[in-house]
Amino acid sequence: MKKLVVVLAVVFLFVGISIAGNVTLTSDEPTTNENGTDLNDLAKIQFYYRLADDVWTSCGTVPATSPQGGGSVTTPCLLPDDLQEDVDFKANACDLSGNCSVDSEIATEPIDTVSPSPPSCRLNK
């Protein structure tokens, strides 16, 4: 039974964070197994988020770009409305046999709860 690479190389990009809690997560896929051999059965990347309650919640599962990995996958993550706290994110990679890697490093993202300033409008006399 092959094991995926211990350290999943994950790059999180947080794009489009809004008051409603929409976040886009992106992860680079691994290319090797834990034993250093080339990966040839990557199935999916799973994303999770955690709030102050310390419970990890699934944020999406994305099919691998190829069985060899090396691609980049993206998923939207809809967070609860009216968040007033930072959110932690992590990911892991799973192969076709159901073996999953250890979790990626945790990325913490502060949630902006302040609405953007409205535009100013002046009438010319």
C-alpha positions in Angstrom: 0.0 0.0 0.0 1.6 3.2 -1.1 1.5 6.3 1.1 1.4 9.8 -0.3 4.2 12.3 0.5 4.3 13.2 4.2 4.4 16.9 3.5 1.8 18.0 1.0 3.1 21.0 -0.8 0.2 23.4 -0.4 0.0 26.9 -1.5 -3.2 28.7 -0.4 -4.3 31.7 -2.3 -7.1 33.6 -0.7 -9.0 35.5 -3.4 -12.4 37.2 -3.2 -12.9 37.2 0.5 -16.1 39.1 1.1 -18.5 39.9 3.9 -20.5 36.9 2.9 -17.5 34.6 3.6 -16.5 33.5 0.1 -13.0 32.2 -0.1 -11.1 30.6 -3.0 -8.5 28.0 -2.0 -5.7 26.8 -4.3 -3.4 23.9 -3.7 -0.3 22.6 -5.6 -0.6 18.8 -5.9 2.2 16.5 -4.7 4.3 14.5 -7.2 5.9 11.9 -4.9 4.8 9.2 -2.4 6.1 9.1 1.2 8.9 6.7 0.1 10.1 9.1 -2.6 8.8 7.2 -5.5 6.9 9.0 -8.3 3.2 9.4 -7.6 1.1 7.6 -10.2 -2.3 7.2 -8.5 -3.3 10.6 -7.1 -7.1 10.8 -6.9 -8.1 14.0 -5.2 -7.3 17.0 -2.9 -9.6 17.6 0.1 -9.9 21.1 1.7 -11.1 21.9 5.2 -11.7 25.0 7.4 -11.8 25.4 11.2 -13.4 28.1 13.3 -12.9 28.9 17.0 -14.9 25.7 17.9 -11.8 23.7 16.8 -13.9 21.4 14.5 -12.6 20.8 11.0 -15.3 21.1 8.3 -15.0 20.0 4.7 -14.8 22.8 2.3 -14.6 20.8 -0.9 -13.0 17.9 -2.7 -11.4 18.4 -6.1 -10.3 15.6 -8.5 -6.6 15.5 -9.2 -5.5 17.1 -12.5 -3.6 13.8 -13.3 -2.6 10.6 -11.5 1.0 11.9 -11.4 0.0 15.1 -9.6 2.0 18.3 -10.1 -1.0 20.4 -11.1 -2.8 23.1 -9.3 -6.4 22.7 -8.0 -8.9 25.3 -6.9 -12.1 25.2 -4.9 -14.5 27.8 -3.7 -15.2 27.7 0.1 -18.4 29.3 1.4 -18.0 30.2 5.1 -20.8 31.0 7.5 -22.2 34.5 7.3 -21.2 37.2 9.9 -17.9 35.7 10.9 -16.1 37.7 13.5 -13.0 35.6 13.7 -10.0 34.3 11.8 -10.4 31.0 9.9 -7.8 28.2 9.6 -7.5 26.2 6.4 -5.8 22.9 5.5 -5.7 20.3 2.8 -4.6 16.7 2.1 -4.2 14.5 -0.9 -5.7 11.0 -1.4 -4.7 8.3 -3.8 -7.0 5.9 -5.8 -6.8 3.3 -2.9 -8.1 5.8 -0.4 -4.8 6.5 1.3 -4.5 10.1 2.4 -1.5 12.2 3.1 -0.9 14.0 6.4 -2.5 17.4 6.4 -0.8 20.4 4.9 0.4 23.1 7.1 -2.4 25.2 8.5 -3.0 28.6 6.9 -4.8 31.2 8.9 -6.7 33.9 7.2 -8.2 37.0 8.9 -11.7 37.6 7.8 -12.5 41.2 6.8 -15.8 42.1 8.4 -15.7 45.8 7.5 -17.8 46.7 4.5 -15.9 48.7 1.8 -16.5 52.4 1.9 -19.2 53.6 -0.5 -18.2 55.8 -3.4 -18.5 59.5 -3.0 -20.8 61.5 -5.3 -20.9 65.2 -5.8 -23.1 67.3 -8.1 -21.4 70.1 -10.0 -23.2 73.4 -9.9 
